[in-house]
Amino acid sequence: MPATDLDNDAIADLDVTIEHLNANHADSVLLVARYAAGCVEADDAELSGVDREGVDLDVRIGDRRVPVRWSFGEVVGSAAEVRAQLEGAIGAARSAAGDRMPITSIEQERREQALIPTCYTAVAAVRWLNGGLLEVELAGGLDEFATRGGDQFFYMMMPRPGAEPIPDGYTMADYMAQADDERPMGAYYTVRRWDAERRRMTIWVVLHGHEAGAGGWFGQCRVGDRVVIWGPRHSFGPPVGARQQLLLADETGFAAVAVLLEETPAGRPSTVMLETTDEHHTIDLSGFPDATVQWLFRGDDEAGTGDALLRAVRALDPDSAGLVAFGAAESRQITAVRRYLRDDIGLPAANVFMTGYWRRGAD
């Protein structure tokens, strides 16, 4: 997805933004196509490109696909300014749409973010699940945590090496106000398990290949070490009307897949494709009789390289009838799967949830 006339860092930044919008906020993109770009007859839409003057959309109208352009009205000079224009487009589109379209996912997120609590908790237990996956239990300070089920996630902050513990009262607003090199370390994590009676949360942390940052912190953490979490927010849950589901992930998405399988109604078939290093880095999914699990071993290849997930989906040639697909893996890899399911298989945007949990080469 080219972002012409912008520098390489801005292009990479915007690629992530555009893929995130296409993968997770298809309803918001459709709102923009209809009521900002003026294509009110659009049935479906994806962002296909961006430059300093506007964005291009690939719009479906019935059986036809047509290109649509939405212009900013001014020339912008940075990725941040492009994102601001996109934010403005959603607001302008809502003003034009009124109540002709339901509230979209981004609009709902805006409403909810002001209500998201910040919790000050600590490591209560640590154990290895396999050679690269650590299970961490958090306890204390979670009285305000309100579980939302499915693929729910939160942002976790921990002190940089040698820094003082994060003080009580520290919020996401404080985090956003600090310069990048002053902020605590942080990363998003999926809630693997929530124990409502004991008010304890369990997460899975990938350590293999993550010696620095949040992964490095967890690799050396001890019981009692304090962290700050902001959340939860909700991404995906098994839809009520789905007849079958396809679940894809690398190690970073194992927790999400396990949660979704636990919440899938009995009798609904699930095809699960999971990529990892080898058989010593798998997880036990034997308790799900309706799930067919395929392990994809990359051996000595680095995580985030290759196309094992895409090749496995292509070989499957999935039946699209009543199919819902969820994926959580490296951004470029899972984007390739999303494009195949949308463009080649023809799944509607509302049935495809492919999220880049991390991006190879990103800091």
Buried (B, 14 or more C-beta within 10 A) or exposed (E): BEBEEBEEEBBBBBBBBBBBBBBBBBBBBBBBBBBBBBBEEBBBBBBBBBBBBBBBBBBBBEEEEEEBEBEBEEEBEBBEBBBEBBEEBBEBBBEBBEEEBEBBBBBBBBEEEEEBBBBBBBBBEBEEBBEBBBBBBBBBBBEEBBBBBBBBBBBBBBBBEEEEBBEEEBEBEBBEEEEEEEBBBBBBBBBBBBEEEEBBBBBBBBBBEBEEBBBBBBBEBEEEBBBBBBBBBBBBBBBEEBEBBBBBBBBBBBBBBBBBBBEBEEEBEBBBBBBBBEEEBBBEBEEBEBBEBEBBBBEEEEBBEBEBBBBBBBEEEBEEEEBBBBBBBBBBBBBBBBBBBBEEBEBEBEBBBBBBBBBEEEE
